[in-house]
Amino acid sequence: MRSLVGLVLSGVLLVAGCSSPAPVPSGVARVSSGASPASSSAAREPVAVVLDPGHNGGNARRPDVINAPVPAGRGRTKPCNTTGTATDRGYAEHAFNWDVAQRVGSLLTARGVRVIYTRPDDSGVGPCVDERAAVGNRAGAAAVVSIHADGSTVAGARGFHVAYSSPPLNEAQGGPSVALAEAVRAGLSSGGFPVSNYLGAEGLAPRDDLAGLNLSERPAVLVECGNMRNPAEAAVLSSVDGRQRYAAGIAAGVVSFLRQHGGF
């Protein structure tokens, strides 16, 4: 994920200043009521998962907002947000992130998960990276997944990677976040997506510079689904079928993690 305006976005994010809702992809839910379709789940509180679609569609028109420094963890600051990248044909990362997050949310809601989004549409500004992290913290989320696509210009760069905070700043950033990263990697790999050949190792990327991960008090990861500047990968990222496949892989990873670590 490479920013087109401002600096590079880091991490898991929260909602600030959004305008009228953008259309939701066909067949997916905007938000989850948390109601479980399974009678065996009806008596218990639904497990909460926060989905964070990176960037926002209105960021480019408010550089004064998104360039403002905010806390980024480890004693650092970063710009509030960025615009994200795009394919060479102009399909914007923020639109991809929003679409896939809605699809993941629909799949998780159908499994009885209470889904919380860090922004309600794809036409607003922000929220800042520190606020996005705060959404998961306030919700006591069992898992936080920030959804992105990269914009590397390295020749031949392709594949997904899953970032997590390292070295960990709290217990949740340790074993639980690594386990979530491994589960999401397994879900995407099972969906036929290749791991990154240019960043991280075997699809995992320990990072100390992503604000949303640094500031999280819950198990949290950031997924770079693929490289939008790779023509072959851009075609998959831009297609409805490709986005549904990405969503299915992420959702499968989250469910696997919840079964083992989230009381699901």
Rosetta blueprint (number, residue, H / E / L):
1 M L
2 R L
3 S L
4 L L
5 V L
6 G L
7 L L
8 V L
9 L L
10 S L
11 G L
12 V L
13 L L
14 L L
15 V L
16 A L
17 G L
18 C L
19 S L
20 S L
21 P L
22 A L
23 P L
24 V L
25 P L
26 S L
27 G L
28 V L
29 A L
30 R L
31 V L
32 S L
33 S L
34 G L
35 A L
36 S L
37 P L
38 A L
39 S H
40 S H
41 S H
42 A L
43 A L
44 R L
45 E L
46 P L
47 V L
48 A E
49 V E
50 V E
51 L E
52 D E
53 P E
54 G L
55 H L
56 N L
57 G L
58 G L
59 N H
60 A H
61 R H
62 R L
63 P H
64 D H
65 V H
66 I H
67 N L
68 A L
69 P E
70 V E
71 P E
72 A E
73 G E
74 R L
75 G L
76 R E
77 T E
78 K E
79 P E
80 C L
81 N L
82 T L
83 T L
84 G L
85 T L
86 A E
87 T L
88 D L
89 R L
90 G L
91 Y L
92 A E
93 E H
94 H H
95 A H
96 F H
97 N H
98 W H
99 D H
100 V H
101 A H
102 Q H
103 R H
104 V H
105 G H
106 S H
107 L H
108 L H
109 T H
110 A H
111 R L
112 G L
113 V L
114 R E
115 V E
116 I E
117 Y E
118 T L
119 R L
120 P L
121 D L
122 D L
123 S L
124 G L
125 V L
126 G L
127 P L
128 C L
129 V H
130 D H
131 E H
132 R H
133 A H
134 A H
135 V H
136 G H
137 N H
138 R H
139 A H
140 G L
141 A L
142 A L
143 A E
144 V E
145 V E
146 S E
147 I E
148 H E
149 A E
150 D E
151 G L
152 S L
153 T L
154 V L
155 A L
156 G L
157 A L
158 R L
159 G L
160 F E
161 H E
162 V E
163 A E
164 Y E
165 S E
166 S L
167 P L
168 P L
169 L L
170 N L
171 E H
172 A H
173 Q H
174 G L
175 G H
176 P H
177 S H
178 V H
179 A H
180 L H
181 A H
182 E H
183 A H
184 V H
185 R H
186 A H
187 G H
188 L H
189 S H
190 S H
191 G L
192 G L
193 F L
194 P L
195 V E
196 S L
197 N L
198 Y L
199 L L
200 G L
201 A E
202 E L
203 G L
204 L E
205 A E
206 P E
207 R E
208 D L
209 D L
210 L L
211 A H
212 G H
213 L H
214 N H
215 L L
216 S L
217 E L
218 R L
219 P L
220 A E
221 V E
222 L E
223 V E
224 E E
225 C E
226 G E
227 N E
228 M L
229 R L
230 N L
231 P H
232 A H
233 E H
234 A H
235 A H
236 V H
237 L H
238 S H
239 S L
240 V H
241 D H
242 G H
243 R H
244 Q H
245 R H
246 Y H
247 A H
248 A H
249 G H
250 I H
251 A H
252 A H
253 G H
254 V H
255 V H
256 S H
257 F H
258 L H
259 R H
260 Q H
261 H H
262 G L
263 G L
264 F L
